């Protein structure tokens, strides 16, 4: 419902922002579909899916899941960068913050994420374990002891989620700094005190945009923090620090919160945007109106 409402473009958002939000919502929905639905159907009905042990379904599933998860993460990063440019770089804003540039950036991100995750097909066994565990594919011993695959997997964990964490934090810091500077400048130009000055439409629009940006960014950071901590500890263990083996509870908690982050953004759009809430109410009321009309007829 949220994707359809955003795609229609009647929410008072710019086409550029709408493009990012639609892409993020689609990617989050695909993560839920691949990780929480397709993955658990064979676990629940394992007797009907024994054939999956004889084909490389687990490998293909892993490639798709990791690629879509990376797309979801980097779509959040590109959205954060777009809002940073729109707020802090007025000269670049006209050229960069457009629907066409957003489509190019998101298309490039999706292609790169898909290509960078093909290696998972060769990392895992073709055996599909019918267990409810975060790491649902098994690695052969040859891969686990290979220095080459160790470097490749470490680079993957660096690109997601370590690098997105750093980029989002830096962009938010720079954005806040520019907001404070521009707000002080606008107050001086308007020549009135904070208490008696009328509402500034530009600052009101900027404030709403900032709230949406910060809620989405910090929602991602907080819900991915445990997963990122587990990834760092696991990589240190792989490189020889045996005493800091990450506990299984940390792995499971991080996986649960990481999956939850793919469900919350859609609710954030609905809560933060008044017009989205209004259109959702209309969608819910529409069937009731039809029923009333039929009864009256």
C-alpha positions in Angstrom: 0.0 0.0 0.0 2.8 2.4 0.9 4.7 1.7 -2.3 1.6 2.4 -4.4 0.8 5.6 -2.5 4.4 6.9 -2.8 4.6 5.9 -6.5 1.5 7.9 -7.3 3.4 11.0 -6.2 0.5 12.8 -4.4 2.2 13.0 -1.0 3.7 16.5 -1.3 7.2 15.1 -1.7 9.6 15.9 -4.5 10.0 13.4 -7.3 13.6 12.9 -6.3 12.7 12.0 -2.7 9.8 9.9 -3.8 12.1 7.9 -6.0 14.4 7.1 -3.1 11.6 6.2 -0.7 9.9 3.9 -3.3 13.1 2.1 -3.9 13.8 1.7 -0.2 10.3 0.4 0.4 10.6 -2.1 -2.5 14.0 -3.4 -1.3 12.7 -3.7 2.3 9.7 -5.7 1.1 12.0 -8.0 -1.0 14.1 -8.6 2.1 11.1 -9.6 4.1 9.9 -11.8 1.2 13.2 -13.6 0.7 14.4 -13.8 4.3 11.2 -14.2 6.4 8.9 -16.0 4.0 10.7 -18.0 1.3 13.4 -19.1 3.7 11.0 -20.4 6.4 8.5 -22.2 4.2 11.0 -25.0 3.5 11.8 -25.2 7.2 8.1 -25.6 8.2 7.3 -28.0 5.4 10.7 -29.7 5.1 9.3 -33.1 4.0 8.0 -31.4 0.8 11.2 -29.6 0.0 13.8 -32.4 0.3 14.6 -32.0 -3.4 16.3 -28.7 -2.5 19.3 -30.7 -1.2 20.1 -31.9 -4.8 20.1 -28.5 -6.5 22.0 -25.2 -5.6 18.9 -23.5 -4.2 20.7 -22.4 -1.1 23.5 -20.7 -3.1 21.0 -18.8 -5.3 18.9 -17.8 -2.3 22.0 -16.5 -0.5 23.1 -14.4 -3.5 19.6 -12.9 -3.9 19.2 -12.2 -0.2 22.6 -10.6 0.3 22.2 -8.5 -2.9 18.8 -7.2 -1.9 19.9 -6.5 1.7 22.9 -4.5 0.3 20.5 -2.6 -2.0 18.3 -1.7 1.0 21.3 -0.5 3.0 22.9 1.5 0.2 19.6 3.0 -0.8 19.4 4.4 2.7 23.0 5.8 2.3 22.2 7.4 -1.1 19.0 8.9 0.3 21.0 10.4 3.2 23.6 11.8 0.8 20.8 13.3 -1.4 19.3 15.1 1.6 22.7 16.3 2.6 23.2 17.8 -0.8 19.7 19.4 -0.9 20.3 21.0 2.5 24.0 21.9 2.5 25.1 22.3 -1.1 22.7 24.8 -2.8 24.8 25.1 -5.9 24.9 21.3 -6.5 21.3 20.8 -5.5 19.8 21.9 -8.8 21.9 19.4 -10.8 22.0 16.5 -8.4 18.6 16.5 -6.6 16.6 15.5 -9.6 14.5 12.5 -10.5 16.8 11.5 -13.4 20.0 11.6 -11.2 18.1 9.6 -8.5 17.2 7.0 -11.0 20.8 6.7 -12.2 22.3 6.6 -8.7 19.8 3.9 -7.5 20.2 1.9 -10.7 24.0 2.0 -10.3 23.7 0.9 -6.7 21.4 -2.0 -7.5 23.7 -3.3 -10.3 26.8 -3.0 -8.2 25.2 -4.7 -5.2 24.1 -7.6 -7.4 27.5 -8.0 -9.0 29.4 -7.8 -5.7 27.4 -10.6 -4.2 27.7 -13.2 -6.9 30.7 -14.7 -5.0 28.3 -16.1 -2.4 27.2 -18.7 -4.9 30.7 -20.2 -4.8 31.2 -19.8 -1.0 28.4 -22.0 0.3 27.6 -25.7 -0.1 24.6 -26.7 -2.2 23.2 -28.4 0.9 20.1 -26.6 2.2 19.9 -27.0 6.1 16.3 -27.0 7.2 17.0 -25.2 10.5 16.0 -21.8 11.8 19.4 -20.2 12.2 20.7 -16.8 11.0 23.5 -18.3 8.8 21.3 -20.7 6.9 23.9 -22.0 4.4 27.0 -24.0 5.3 30.5 -23.2 4.2 32.9 -26.0 3.1 36.0 -26.4 5.2 38.1 -25.5 2.1 36.5 -22.1 2.0 36.7 -21.5 5.7 40.5 -22.2 5.6 41.1 -20.2 2.4 42.9 -16.9 2.9 41.5 -15.6 -0.4 37.9 -16.2 0.6 38.6 -14.8 4.0 39.7 -11.5 2.4 36.7 -11.5 0.1 34.2 -12.0 3.0 36.0 -9.5 5.1 35.7 -6.9 2.3 32.0 -7.7 2.1 31.5 -7.0 5.8 33.5 -3.8 5.4 31.2 -2.6 2.7 28.1 -3.6 4.6 27.4 -2.5 7.3 30.7 -0.9 8.5 31.1 1.7 5.7 27.4 2.7 5.6 27.5 3.3 9.3 30.4 5.7 8.9 29.0 7.5 5.9 25.5 8.0 7.5 27.0 9.3 10.8 29.3 11.7 8.9 26.6 13.0 6.6 24.3 13.5 9.5 26.9 15.5 11.4 27.7 17.7 8.4 23.9 18.2 7.8 23.3 19.2 11.4 26.2 21.7 11.3 24.9 23.3 8.1 21.4 23.5 9.4 22.5 25.3 12.5 24.6 27.8 10.5 21.9 28.5 8.0 19.2 28.8 10.7 21.3 31.5 12.5 21.8 33.3 9.2 18.1 33.3 8.4 17.2 34.6 11.9 19.7 37.5 11.5 18.3 38.3 8.1 14.7 38.3 9.3 15.8 40.6 12.1 13.4 39.3 14.7 13.7 37.3 17.8 12.7 33.7 17.9 9.7 34.3 20.1 7.8 36.8 18.0 8.9 36.0 14.5 6.3 34.4 12.2 6.7 30.9 10.9 9.3 30.6 8.1 7.9 28.3 5.4 11.5 27.4 4.2 12.6 26.4 7.7 9.4 24.5 8.3 9.9 22.5 5.1 13.5 21.9 5.9 12.6 20.8 9.5 10.2 18.1 8.2 12.8 16.9 5.7 15.4 16.7 8.4 13.1 14.8 10.8 12.3 12.2 8.1 16.0 11.9 7.3 17.2 11.5 10.9 14.4 9.1 11.8 15.3 6.8 8.8 19.0 7.1 9.3 19.1 6.5 13.1 16.5 3.7 12.8 19.0 2.0 10.5 21.9 2.7 12.7 20.3 1.5 16.0 18.7 -1.7 14.5 21.9 -2.6 12.6 24.3 -1.9 15.5 24.1 -5.4 17.1 24.6 -7.1 13.7 27.6 -4.8 13.0 29.1 -5.6 16.3 28.7 -9.3 15.7 30.3 -9.0 12.2 33.3 -7.2 13.7 33.8 -9.7 16.4 33.4 -12.6 14.0 36.0 -11.1 11.6 38.4 -10.7 14.5 37.8 -14.3 15.5 38.5 -15.4 11.9 41.8 -13.5 11.9 43.0 -15.4 15.0 41.5 -13.8 18.1 40.0 -16.9 19.5 39.1 -15.4 22.9 36.4 -13.1 21.5 34.2 -15.7 19.8 30.8 -13.9 19.4 28.0 -15.7 21.4 25.1 -17.2 19.4 22.6 -15.0 21.2 24.4 -11.9 19.8 24.2 -13.4 16.4 20.5 -14.2 16.7 19.6 -10.9 18.2 21.5 -9.0 15.5 19.8 -11.0 12.8 16.4 -10.3 14.3 17.0 -6.5 14.6 18.5 -6.3 11.1 15.4 -8.0 9.7 13.2 -5.7 11.7 14.9 -2.6 10.2 13.6 -3.7 6.8 10.0 -3.5 8.2 10.1 -0.2 10.1 10.9 2.3 7.3 7.5 1.8 5.7 5.8 2.6 9.0 8.1 5.6 9.4 6.9 7.0 6.1 3.3 6.6 7.1 3.8 8.2 10.5 5.9 11.1 9.4 4.0 12.2 6.3 0.5 13.6 6.8 -0.6 13.1 3.2 0.5 9.5 3.3 -1.7 8.9 6.4 -4.6 10.6 4.7 -4.3 8.5 1.6 -4.0 5.3 3.6 -7.3 6.3 5.4 -8.9 6.8 2.1 -7.7 3.4 0.9 -9.2 1.7 4.0 -12.4 3.7 3.8 -13.0 3.0 0.1 -14.2 -0.6 0.4 -16.5 0.5 3.3 -18.0 3.2 1.1 -18.6 0.7 -1.7 -20.4 -1.6 0.8 -22.6 1.3 1.9 -23.4 2.2 -1.7 -24.4 -1.4 -2.4 -26.6 -1.6 0.7 -28.3 1.6 -0.3 -29.0 0.3 -3.9 
